[in-house]
Amino acid sequence: VQPTRVLVTGGSGRLGRVLTPLLTASGYAVRLASRGTSPPVDLVSGAGVVDAVSDIDVVVHLATTNGRRDVAMMRTLVAALDAGGDRLGPNVHLVYLSIVGCDEVPLPYYRHKTEAEQVALNSGLPVTILRSTQFHSLVALIFASQRRLPALVVPDIPMQPIDLADVASRVVELVGGPAAGRVAD
């Protein structure tokens, strides 16, 4: 039996570096897609995307531009999956990581995440969307960036940070299951 073939966009990012070994250890055949892979895959321009999704059963879409081009990247990915035809696994499954409350927080990045979710959900593809809270590393970055200031500025926004390993474990579960639309945060 051939292992499920999983493409991870953003595989070299914070979550991707934790997720990829877990997928491999779970028996999945994992391929990474980024501008730094060989061949390079650029979700903004579309270069290499159709080839990257070739022979894939599940796409875990983690890549982000911190909002600026996230919707365009999702459109490019959906178009490549639509164009893949018989080169894709049957019923290719798109798993997308979004942010808890992105539809309620008026920040541009969150609005882009919400719009990218809608592009995925309206694509007609089998889709699963997992919304996660901020990673511990973001909270650390917020405070570390202030280390030379005379006072600490604490943002007045709700945060419930989560460990990358917990999110990665949940993504592995979702990869192994059927498309479920938007799942519990």
Residue pairs with C-beta under 8 A, 6 or more apart in sequence:
2 29
3 27
3 28
3 29
4 27
4 28
4 29
4 57
4 58
4 89
4 175
4 176
5 28
5 29
5 31
5 55
5 56
5 57
5 58
5 89
6 23
6 28
6 29
6 30
6 31
6 56
6 57
6 58
6 59
6 60
6 175
7 30
7 31
7 32
7 33
7 52
7 53
7 56
7 58
7 59
7 60
8 16
8 19
8 20
8 23
8 30
8 31
8 32
8 33
8 59
8 60
8 62
9 33
9 34
9 41
9 43
9 59
9 60
9 61
9 62
9 63
9 73
9 77
10 16
10 34
10 61
10 62
10 63
10 64
11 17
11 19
11 20
11 30
11 32
11 33
11 34
11 62
12 32
12 34
12 36
13 62
13 63
13 64
14 135
14 137
14 164
15 62
15 97
15 135
15 164
15 167
15 168
15 171
16 32
16 62
18 164
18 165
18 167
18 168
19 60
19 62
19 168
19 171
19 172
20 30
20 32
22 168
22 169
22 172
23 30
23 60
23 172
23 175
24 30
26 172
26 176
28 58
28 175
31 52
31 56
33 41
33 43
33 48
33 49
33 52
33 63
34 40
34 41
34 63
35 41
35 42
39 48
39 51
40 47
40 48
41 47
41 48
41 49
41 51
41 52
42 48
42 49
43 49
43 63
43 72
43 73
43 76
43 77
44 65
44 69
44 72
44 73
44 76
45 76
46 76
46 79
46 80
49 76
49 77
49 80
50 80
50 83
50 84
52 80
53 59
53 77
53 80
53 81
53 84
53 87
53 88
53 92
54 84
54 87
54 88
55 87
55 88
55 89
56 84
56 88
56 89
56 92
57 88
57 89
57 92
57 93
58 89
58 92
58 93
58 94
58 95
58 175
59 77
59 81
59 92
59 93
59 94
59 95
60 95
60 97
60 171
60 175
61 73
61 74
61 77
61 94
61 95
61 96
61 97
61 120
62 97
63 73
64 70
64 73
65 73
66 109
67 108
67 109
67 110
67 111
67 112
67 113
68 112
70 109
70 112
70 113
70 115
70 116
71 112
71 115
71 116
71 119
73 116
74 96
74 116
74 119
74 120
75 119
77 94
78 94
78 119
78 120
78 123
78 125
81 88
81 92
81 94
81 123
81 125
82 123
82 125
84 92
91 126
91 179
92 125
92 126
93 125
93 126
93 127
93 128
93 175
93 178
93 179
94 120
94 123
94 125
94 126
94 127
94 128
94 179
95 127
95 128
95 129
95 130
95 171
95 174
95 175
96 116
96 117
96 120
96 127
96 128
96 129
96 130
97 129
97 130
97 131
97 132
97 167
97 171
98 113
98 114
98 116
98 117
98 129
98 130
98 131
98 132
99 109
99 110
99 113
99 131
99 132
99 133
99 134
100 131
100 132
100 133
100 160
100 185
101 110
101 131
101 158
102 110
102 111
102 113
102 114
102 117
102 131
103 110
103 114
105 157
117 129
117 182
120 127
120 129
121 127
121 129
121 181
121 182
125 179
126 178
126 179
127 179
127 181
128 174
128 177
128 179
128 180
128 181
128 182
128 183
129 181
129 182
129 183
130 167
130 170
130 171
130 174
130 183
130 185
131 182
131 185
132 162
132 167
132 185
133 159
133 160
133 161
133 162
133 185
134 159
134 160
134 161
134 162
135 161
135 162
135 163
135 164
135 167
136 161
136 162
136 163
136 164
137 164
138 161
139 159
139 161
142 155
143 152
146 152
146 153
174 180
174 183
